[in-house]
Amino acid sequence: MKLLRTIRLDPSDTFVFERAAEPGEWAVSGAFMFSDADPNQFDGKPRAAFRSGFLGVPSLGWSTLAQIVEASDDDRAALVEMLARELRERLGAPDLAVARAAAEEEVAFAASLCDHPPDLLIAVRRTFEEGAIREAFRTLRPRGTRKPMRAFSFLEVEGEEEPEDRMNLVSLANDERKDG
């Protein structure tokens, strides 16, 4: 079985998101975090999380990329329980049974994204269209022969074409300095 783990190729997640996931955390899509919000009202860091973040568990922090990794049945069960606890304690699920069912669904969806070789990186692009959150996932593969993965070495993208999107990293970093 395969699941997703957060990965950090450079420090950008630490200033792009309000809370960055730690590298190596189990990850799920995290779209449910925006179910009661109006994504059209987002700006800055919440907008970045909505548009391109995987949710790390247990930090409930965000990661731009997730990596497909081998996992055991025990790993999966632990992830479901960890996410269920977070849904109950930090996000207000009515009881543990409801939280566990929601966590089970999230983990099953994350596992469904892992129909690729281990170590492949996955990115997400979220949009809000016609009142619904839409997610598109793409894989990032190193070009040519397999070499150690490094930041900015991923050149081949498989998946949906994306519209051009620009993010002002300098502005986000300046906002962080003002807030901190």
N, C-alpha and C positions, 0 to 999 in steps of 0.2 A: 504494500500500500504506500501511497505517496501523499504528502501534505505540503503546505506552504510554511516557510519560515521567512521572517524579515531579514533583509540584508542591507548593509550600508556601504556603498562603494566610495563615498566621500562624505564630508560633514554637512552637506546641504540640507538634509532632512532636519537637522537640529535648529535651523533658522527658517526653514520654509513652513514647518508645522508648529502649532502651539505646543504640542507634546510629540516628540519623536519617539517611535518605538526603539527599543534596544535591539541591536543586531542579534539574530538568532532566536527571537521570540516566535512562537507559533503564530500564524497569521490567518485571518479570514478577510473576506471582501470588505466588510464593515459598512455597507450601504445602509443597513438598518439604523445606523447612528444618525442618519439624516431623514428618517421617515416622518418625523413630526415637524420638520423645518421647511422653510421656503428657500431652496437653494439659490433662487434669483436674488435674494437679499444678502447673500454671502459676499464678503470681500476679504482681501488679505489672506491670512493663515487659514481661517475656516474654509474659504473658497479653495485654497490649495488642497486641503484634506478632502473636500468633497470631490474635486476634479480628478485627483490622482493618488489617493492614499489607500493602502492596505492597512487594516487594523491589527496591531500587535496585541497578543494576549499573553500576559495579564496586565500590561501597562495601559492598555487602551490608548496607546500612542500610534502614530502614523508612520508608514514607511512607503517611499516611492516605488520600491521594488520588492518582490517576494521571490524566493528561490524554491524550486521544487526539490524536496528531499525525501528520502526513504523514511518511513515511519512504521512503527509496530502498532498492533491493536491496542496495546497499553498506552502508547503515545496518543492515539486517537481518543481513547476513553478519558485520559487525563485532560486533553484539550477541551473536550465537551464539558467536563466537570468544572474546569477552570473558567471557561466562558460562561457557563450557567451561573456560577457564583458571582461573577462580575455583573451579569445581567440582573441578578437579584439584588445584590448589595449596593451597586453603584448606579444602576440604571433603572431601578424600581420595578422589576418584574413582580407580578402579584404573589408568586410563590415559586419554590424551587422546581416543581414539576413543569410549570409553564416555561420557566427559564431553561430548563434542561431540554425541552422539546424545541425551543427556538435555537438553542446552541447546537443541538443535533442537526438541525436543518442548515445552519450556517457552516458547520464543519463538513457536511456532505457536499454542499455547494463548492467549498474550497477544494475538496478532494476531487471534484469533477473537473476542475481546472488543471489537474495534474496528469493528464493523459499525454505526457511528454517525457523525455528522458530526465533523470535526476540532474540537478545542477542548473537546469535551464532557468532563466529569469523571466518573470511575468510582470507586466505593467498593466495598469487599469486606467481607463478614461471614462469618467462619469459625466453624464449630462442630465438635464432636467427637460423633458419634452412632453408636452401635452399632459401635464400633471403627474408624470411618472419619472422615476429615476431609471435611467438606462445606463448599463455598463457594457463596455467593450474591452476585451482583454487582448493583449498581444504578447508574443514571445520575443525574446531578444537572444540571438545566437551569435557567437563569435564567427567572424568571416574566415573561411579557409580552414586550415588545420587547427585542431584543438590545442589551444595554448592556455596558460593560466588566465583567469578572468580578471580584467583590470577595468577601472572606470574609463569611460569614453572609448572603449575598444569594440563596442557592440555596434555593428553596422547593418546587419540584416534584421529586418522587422517582419514578422509574420502576423497577420491579422488585419483588422479594419484600418482603412486609411483615416488619418486624423486631419481635421482642419488645422491651419496654422494657429498656434497659441503662443503668446509671448508672456513671460513672467519677469517682472523686474526684481531680480534677486537683491540688488543694492537697496532698493526701497524696503523690501522685506527685512533685510538685515538692519537698516536704520530704524524701522518700526520696533524691532526687537530691542535695540539699545534704548529707545525711548521708554518702552514698557518695563525694562529690567532695571 
